[in-house]
Amino acid sequence: MKLKDRVAVITGAGSGIGRASAKEFAREGARVVVADINLAGSAETVRQIETGGGRALALETDVADPASVQRLVTQTLKAFSEVHTLFNNAAVQVNKTIEETTVEEWNREIAVNLGGVFLCSKFFMPHLKKTKGSIVNMSSVNGFFVEPMCAGYCATKAAIIGLTKAMAIDHGKDGVRVNCICPGYIDAGLAEGYFQAQPDPAAARAAAGRLHALWRIGRPEEVGRVAVFLASDDASFMTGSAVVVDGGFGSGLPPGN
Ligand SMILES: NC(=O)c1ccc[n+]([C@@H]2O[C@H](COP(=O)([O-])OP(=O)(O)OC[C@H]3O[C@@H](n4cnc5c(N)ncnc54)[C@H](O)[C@@H]3O)[C@@H](O)[C@H]2O)c1
């Protein structure tokens, strides 16, 4: 097992890629803190992990709220005494141009997607230094290649790549590694929301598959396994990396498009 006896905190693990990742971390021996604003979803993730013989704890958390994140840190340490990995995965996506996006939507998207990475990293950092742990941030191919109708989201995902590199150089001397993952389309909540926002959701979904060299969108666990790798000692000389997990999306348009 790659993560035996480690403690991993995964935000946004109440559904989608976060849940699939939590299950992969638990399968590799980690005790997992499932931190999500949706407590029912988190409880279901914990149930699935425990059914598989793993250990997990659901903690209701709003990553955009400093007090909530500080409670997450306190409760994590109370339950497990230490923490080795923080996976900043929680995000929301407003499927609008900036002209259509309200000021409230913009502020919330920035606060959750980018502010959440800042707050969780800031408040867990002292404890990650003690274990020489690591941070995995969730970016997206939209951090490099933008798409229509999600301007704020693309901005946050590009910023996360910069923040990952900045944290990596600031904290490498402390033994804390910081990397991020840039997935293509993955069959989970935010992609589904994007498809539903298009005039023909079924056509949008089919078209998305064709944008990848592998001619399909990814599965959540295909991202979760990369997060496990980055959290494990197998990635001991990796920091500041933006790891692309995109089925060839970024290589160019496959023939037939
Ligand atoms: N699905 C994709 O195609 C895709 C592609 C690239 C990157 N990503 C990234 O993967 C991550 C997970 O996306 P997903 O598709 O699994 O979406 P999802 O909606 O299934 O999961 C997001 C989770 O974040 C939680 N969340 C939202 N706001 C929160 C807050 N303030 N505090 C705590 N939790 C909060 C939600 O409750 C939800 O459980 C996101 O960072 C997303 O940007 C997704």
The ligand as a Gaussian input file, in Angstrom:
#p B3LYP/6-31G(d) Opt

LIG

0 1
 N      -15.394000      17.135000     -14.012000
 C      -14.470000      17.615000     -14.825000
 O      -14.547000      17.476000     -16.047000
 C      -13.275000      18.333000     -14.265000
 C      -12.224000      18.629000     -15.140000
 C      -11.104000      19.298000     -14.669000
 C      -11.025000      19.651000     -13.332000
 N      -12.070000      19.358000     -12.497000
 C      -11.957000      19.772000     -11.105000
 O      -12.172000      18.659000     -10.258000
 C      -12.715000      19.107000      -9.021000
 C      -13.964000      18.281000      -8.685000
 O      -14.915000      18.486000      -9.724000
 P      -16.130000      17.456000      -9.974000
 O      -16.401000      17.487000     -11.439000
 O      -15.877000      16.191000      -9.279000
 O      -17.320000      18.287000      -9.313000
 P      -18.415000      17.896000      -8.205000
 O      -19.405000      19.009000      -8.254000
 O      -18.880000      16.505000      -8.367000
 O      -17.567000      17.999000      -6.871000
 C      -17.252000      19.239000      -6.266000
 C      -17.468000      19.078000      -4.769000
 O      -17.051000      20.308000      -4.140000
 C      -17.966000      20.586000      -3.103000
 N      -17.943000      22.005000      -2.772000
 C      -18.436000      23.039000      -3.493000
 N      -18.258000      24.183000      -2.820000
 C      -17.624000      23.877000      -1.672000
 C      -17.165000      24.639000      -0.563000
 N      -17.342000      25.963000      -0.513000
 N      -16.546000      23.999000       0.458000
 C      -16.385000      22.650000       0.407000
 N      -16.818000      21.870000      -0.597000
 C      -17.426000      22.484000      -1.632000
 C      -19.320000      20.153000      -3.653000
 O      -20.276000      19.971000      -2.620000
 C      -18.945000      18.868000      -4.385000
 O      -19.074000      17.735000      -3.550000
 C      -12.945000      20.587000      -9.185000
 O      -11.860000      21.317000      -8.632000
 C      -12.970000      20.786000     -10.674000
 O      -12.600000      22.092000     -11.061000
 C      -13.187000      18.717000     -12.930000

